[in-house]
Amino acid sequence: MSTGKEHEDWQWDKGPIGRLIKKTYITLRREVEGLLAPTGLTHTQWSALGIIRQFPGIMPSQLEPILMIERPSVTSLMKGLESKGLIIRKEHPQDGRYKEIYLTETGLKLAEETQHFTAVVEERVKEGMTANEFESLKALLVKTVGLFDKNA
């Protein structure tokens, strides 16, 4: 019978590096999701708003690698944000087959009000380590990605 809890002998901190990185990511993501709860946004929707805010007119195909999700998920994400009145899609001026994505006034306001959530969570991480440890952690994560992703 499963209770939905980890096995009592499970030691997540003794696992392989990939599992440790995943556990870290999920833990940080849940912290952001807690901050997002009152907004009604999912983590992915919030991430997309931030990216669109930074790159007005970005196209869905350009969001895929940034959000690290597949095309059907981007399509669904855009439909959801559009139905909430947070984005609008406009035809590309040179080629109507492509759509550019922009924030609505409501979307821009929400993106601006929530942009600091990453900093809030990152600050909590910094509180638990020295500045050198934090910078070393970031550098080692970047180095790890670079070992496998030559485009990084």
C-alpha positions as a Markdown table, in Angstrom:
| # | Residue | x | y | z |
|---|---|---|---|---|
| 1 | Met | 0.0 | 0.0 | 0.0 |
| 2 | Ser | 1.4 | 3.4 | -1.0 |
| 3 | Thr | 0.9 | 6.3 | 1.3 |
| 4 | Gly | 2.4 | 8.8 | -1.1 |
| 5 | Lys | 5.4 | 9.4 | 1.0 |
| 6 | Glu | 9.0 | 8.5 | 0.4 |
| 7 | His | 10.2 | 5.1 | 1.7 |
| 8 | Glu | 11.6 | 5.5 | 5.2 |
| 9 | Asp | 15.0 | 4.2 | 4.1 |
| 10 | Trp | 15.2 | 6.5 | 1.1 |
| 11 | Gln | 18.1 | 8.9 | 1.3 |
| 12 | Trp | 17.6 | 11.4 | -1.5 |
| 13 | Asp | 20.9 | 13.1 | -0.7 |
| 14 | Lys | 22.9 | 9.9 | -1.4 |
| 15 | Gly | 21.5 | 9.5 | -5.0 |
| 16 | Pro | 23.2 | 10.2 | -8.3 |
| 17 | Ile | 23.9 | 13.8 | -9.4 |
| 18 | Gly | 21.0 | 13.9 | -11.8 |
| 19 | Arg | 18.5 | 13.0 | -9.0 |
| 20 | Leu | 20.1 | 15.7 | -6.8 |
| 21 | Ile | 19.8 | 18.3 | -9.5 |
| 22 | Lys | 16.2 | 17.3 | -10.1 |
| 23 | Lys | 15.3 | 17.4 | -6.4 |
| 24 | Thr | 16.9 | 20.8 | -6.2 |
| 25 | Tyr | 14.9 | 22.1 | -9.2 |
| 26 | Ile | 11.6 | 20.7 | -7.9 |
| 27 | Thr | 12.2 | 22.2 | -4.5 |
| 28 | Leu | 13.0 | 25.6 | -5.9 |
| 29 | Arg | 10.1 | 25.4 | -8.3 |
| 30 | Arg | 7.6 | 24.5 | -5.5 |
| 31 | Glu | 8.8 | 27.6 | -3.6 |
| 32 | Val | 8.0 | 29.8 | -6.7 |
| 33 | Glu | 4.7 | 28.0 | -7.2 |
| 34 | Gly | 3.8 | 28.9 | -3.6 |
| 35 | Leu | 4.3 | 32.6 | -4.4 |
| 36 | Leu | 2.4 | 32.2 | -7.6 |
| 37 | Ala | -0.7 | 30.5 | -6.0 |
| 38 | Pro | -2.6 | 33.8 | -5.5 |
| 39 | Thr | -2.1 | 34.8 | -9.1 |
| 40 | Gly | -3.6 | 31.6 | -10.6 |
| 41 | Leu | -0.6 | 31.2 | -12.8 |
| 42 | Thr | 1.3 | 28.0 | -13.3 |
| 43 | His | 5.1 | 28.0 | -13.1 |
| 44 | Thr | 5.3 | 27.6 | -16.9 |
| 45 | Gln | 2.8 | 30.4 | -17.6 |
| 46 | Trp | 4.7 | 32.7 | -15.3 |
| 47 | Ser | 8.0 | 31.8 | -17.0 |
| 48 | Ala | 6.4 | 32.5 | -20.4 |
| 49 | Leu | 5.1 | 35.9 | -19.3 |
| 50 | Gly | 8.6 | 36.9 | -18.1 |
| 51 | Ile | 10.2 | 35.8 | -21.4 |
| 52 | Ile | 7.5 | 37.6 | -23.5 |
| 53 | Arg | 8.0 | 40.7 | -21.3 |
| 54 | Gln | 11.8 | 40.6 | -22.1 |
| 55 | Phe | 11.3 | 39.8 | -25.8 |
| 56 | Pro | 8.1 | 41.4 | -27.1 |
| 57 | Gly | 7.1 | 39.9 | -30.4 |
| 58 | Ile | 8.8 | 36.6 | -29.7 |
| 59 | Met | 7.4 | 33.7 | -31.8 |
| 60 | Pro | 6.2 | 30.4 | -30.3 |
| 61 | Ser | 9.0 | 28.4 | -32.0 |
| 62 | Gln | 11.5 | 30.7 | -30.2 |
| 63 | Leu | 9.8 | 29.9 | -26.8 |
| 64 | Glu | 10.3 | 26.2 | -27.2 |
| 65 | Pro | 14.1 | 26.1 | -26.3 |
| 66 | Ile | 13.9 | 28.8 | -23.7 |
| 67 | Leu | 11.0 | 27.1 | -21.8 |
| 68 | Met | 12.4 | 23.6 | -22.6 |
| 69 | Ile | 9.0 | 22.4 | -23.8 |
| 70 | Glu | 7.7 | 20.9 | -27.0 |
| 71 | Arg | 5.7 | 22.7 | -29.7 |
| 72 | Pro | 2.3 | 21.2 | -28.7 |
| 73 | Ser | 2.9 | 22.4 | -25.1 |
| 74 | Val | 3.8 | 25.9 | -26.3 |
| 75 | Thr | 0.6 | 26.0 | -28.4 |
| 76 | Ser | -1.5 | 24.9 | -25.4 |
| 77 | Leu | 0.4 | 27.4 | -23.1 |
| 78 | Met | -0.3 | 30.3 | -25.6 |
| 79 | Lys | -4.0 | 29.4 | -25.8 |
| 80 | Gly | -4.3 | 29.4 | -22.0 |
| 81 | Leu | -2.5 | 32.7 | -21.6 |
| 82 | Glu | -4.6 | 34.2 | -24.4 |
| 83 | Ser | -7.9 | 32.9 | -22.8 |
| 84 | Lys | -6.8 | 34.7 | -19.5 |
| 85 | Gly | -6.3 | 37.9 | -21.5 |
| 86 | Leu | -2.6 | 38.0 | -20.7 |
| 87 | Ile | -1.2 | 37.8 | -24.3 |
| 88 | Ile | -2.2 | 38.6 | -27.8 |
| 89 | Arg | -0.9 | 37.0 | -31.0 |
| 90 | Lys | -0.3 | 39.1 | -34.0 |
| 91 | Glu | 0.7 | 38.2 | -37.6 |
| 92 | His | 4.4 | 38.6 | -38.4 |
| 93 | Pro | 4.7 | 41.8 | -40.6 |
| 94 | Gln | 6.7 | 40.0 | -43.3 |
| 95 | Asp | 5.1 | 36.6 | -43.1 |
| 96 | Gly | 1.5 | 36.0 | -42.0 |
| 97 | Arg | 2.1 | 32.3 | -41.4 |
| 98 | Tyr | 4.0 | 33.3 | -38.2 |
| 99 | Lys | 2.6 | 34.8 | -35.1 |
| 100 | Glu | 4.3 | 37.2 | -32.7 |
| 101 | Ile | 3.4 | 37.2 | -29.1 |
| 102 | Tyr | 2.9 | 40.3 | -27.0 |
| 103 | Leu | 1.7 | 40.9 | -23.4 |
| 104 | Thr | -1.6 | 42.7 | -22.9 |
| 105 | Glu | -1.7 | 45.5 | -20.3 |
| 106 | Thr | -3.0 | 42.9 | -17.8 |
| 107 | Gly | -0.2 | 40.5 | -18.8 |
| 108 | Leu | 2.4 | 43.2 | -18.5 |
| 109 | Lys | 1.2 | 44.3 | -15.1 |
| 110 | Leu | 1.1 | 40.7 | -13.8 |
| 111 | Ala | 4.6 | 40.0 | -15.2 |
| 112 | Glu | 6.0 | 43.1 | -13.5 |
| 113 | Glu | 4.3 | 42.3 | -10.2 |
| 114 | Thr | 5.7 | 38.8 | -10.1 |
| 115 | Gln | 9.1 | 39.2 | -11.7 |
| 116 | His | 10.8 | 39.4 | -8.3 |
| 117 | Phe | 9.7 | 35.9 | -7.3 |
| 118 | Thr | 12.9 | 34.3 | -8.6 |
| 119 | Ala | 14.9 | 36.7 | -6.6 |
| 120 | Val | 12.9 | 35.9 | -3.4 |
| 121 | Val | 13.6 | 32.2 | -3.8 |
| 122 | Glu | 17.3 | 32.8 | -4.8 |
| 123 | Glu | 17.8 | 35.0 | -1.8 |
| 124 | Arg | 16.6 | 32.1 | 0.5 |
| 125 | Val | 19.3 | 29.9 | -1.2 |
| 126 | Lys | 21.9 | 32.6 | -0.7 |
| 127 | Glu | 21.0 | 32.8 | 3.0 |
| 128 | Gly | 22.0 | 29.1 | 3.4 |
| 129 | Met | 25.5 | 29.4 | 2.0 |
| 130 | Thr | 28.4 | 31.8 | 1.6 |
| 131 | Ala | 28.7 | 34.1 | -1.4 |
| 132 | Asn | 31.6 | 32.0 | -2.7 |
| 133 | Glu | 29.6 | 28.7 | -2.3 |
| 134 | Phe | 26.7 | 30.3 | -4.2 |
| 135 | Glu | 28.9 | 31.4 | -7.1 |
| 136 | Ser | 30.7 | 28.1 | -7.1 |
| 137 | Leu | 27.3 | 26.3 | -7.3 |
| 138 | Lys | 26.2 | 28.3 | -10.2 |
| 139 | Ala | 29.5 | 27.8 | -12.0 |
| 140 | Leu | 29.5 | 24.1 | -11.4 |
| 141 | Leu | 25.9 | 23.8 | -12.7 |
| 142 | Val | 26.8 | 25.8 | -15.9 |
| 143 | Lys | 29.9 | 23.6 | -16.3 |
| 144 | Thr | 27.8 | 20.4 | -16.0 |
| 145 | Val | 25.4 | 21.6 | -18.6 |
| 146 | Gly | 28.3 | 22.5 | -20.9 |
| 147 | Leu | 29.7 | 19.0 | -20.6 |
| 148 | Phe | 26.6 | 17.6 | -22.4 |
| 149 | Asp | 25.0 | 20.5 | -24.3 |
| 150 | Lys | 27.5 | 22.0 | -26.8 |
| 151 | Asn | 25.0 | 24.8 | -27.6 |
| 152 | Ala | 24.9 | 26.0 | -24.0 |
